[in-house]
Amino acid sequence: DFKQSQYGRIILPFTLLRRMECVLAPTKDEVIKQTFAQEGRPDTVREMILLRAAGQQFFNASPLTLGTLSDTQTAFDLMSYVQSFSKDAREIFEHFH
């Protein structure tokens, strides 16, 4: 349960997360494909390739979406999903704790 004064701390990060997910939706399949194809490459090279595949300044390499989070391990899946964003995007969510 959250107090009414805490709603903004919850709603804003989830609104941002959903917006980022929608922006990345058209290229998600290509990013996932490249994620597997680029395993083992140095992080900087892998990130550049995934950014190009996403066509944005950020990407998410997780096959999960907000709609596919597990009913039984939602918190774990959500953290995994957020951690799969590119470094710059993750920093935004780390700001929200």
C-alpha positions in Angstrom: 0.0 0.0 0.0 1.1 3.5 -0.8 0.1 6.7 0.8 -1.4 9.4 -1.5 1.7 11.5 -1.1 3.8 8.7 -2.5 1.8 8.2 -5.7 4.0 10.5 -7.8 7.1 8.5 -6.8 5.5 5.4 -8.2 3.5 6.7 -11.2 6.2 8.8 -12.8 8.8 6.0 -13.1 6.1 3.6 -14.5 4.8 6.2 -16.9 8.3 6.7 -18.2 9.0 3.0 -18.4 5.8 2.5 -20.4 6.7 5.4 -22.7 10.2 4.0 -23.4 8.7 0.6 -24.0 6.3 2.0 -26.6 9.1 4.0 -28.4 11.2 0.8 -28.6 8.3 -1.5 -29.7 8.9 -1.2 -33.5 12.5 -2.4 -33.2 12.2 -4.8 -30.2 12.5 -8.0 -32.3 15.6 -6.8 -34.1 17.2 -5.7 -30.8 16.5 -9.2 -29.3 17.9 -10.9 -32.3 21.1 -8.8 -32.2 21.4 -9.3 -28.4 21.9 -13.1 -29.0 24.0 -12.5 -32.1 26.4 -10.2 -30.3 26.9 -12.3 -27.1 30.6 -12.4 -26.1 31.5 -9.1 -27.8 33.0 -6.3 -25.7 30.3 -4.3 -23.9 31.0 -1.1 -25.8 30.8 -2.8 -29.2 27.6 -4.7 -28.2 26.0 -1.5 -27.0 26.8 0.4 -30.2 25.2 -2.4 -32.3 22.1 -2.6 -30.1 21.7 1.2 -30.2 21.8 1.0 -34.0 19.3 -1.8 -34.1 17.0 0.1 -31.8 17.2 3.3 -33.9 17.1 5.3 -30.7 19.6 6.7 -28.1 18.6 3.8 -25.8 17.6 0.2 -26.1 16.2 -2.7 -24.0 17.7 -6.1 -24.6 15.1 -8.1 -22.6 12.5 -10.3 -24.2 10.1 -9.2 -21.4 7.6 -6.3 -21.6 5.4 -4.8 -18.9 2.6 -7.0 -20.3 4.6 -10.2 -20.0 5.9 -9.9 -16.4 5.3 -13.0 -14.4 2.4 -13.1 -11.9 4.5 -15.0 -9.5 7.8 -13.3 -9.7 6.8 -9.8 -10.8 9.4 -7.9 -8.8 12.3 -10.1 -10.1 11.0 -9.8 -13.7 10.6 -6.0 -13.4 14.1 -5.6 -12.1 15.5 -7.8 -14.8 13.6 -5.8 -17.4 14.8 -2.5 -16.1 18.4 -3.8 -15.9 18.2 -4.8 -19.6 18.0 -1.1 -20.7 21.1 0.5 -22.0 23.4 2.2 -19.5 22.1 5.8 -20.0 18.4 4.6 -19.6 19.2 2.6 -16.5 20.7 5.7 -14.9 17.3 7.4 -15.2 15.6 4.5 -13.2 18.4 4.4 -10.7 17.6 8.1 -9.9 14.0 7.0 -9.0 15.4 4.1 -6.8 
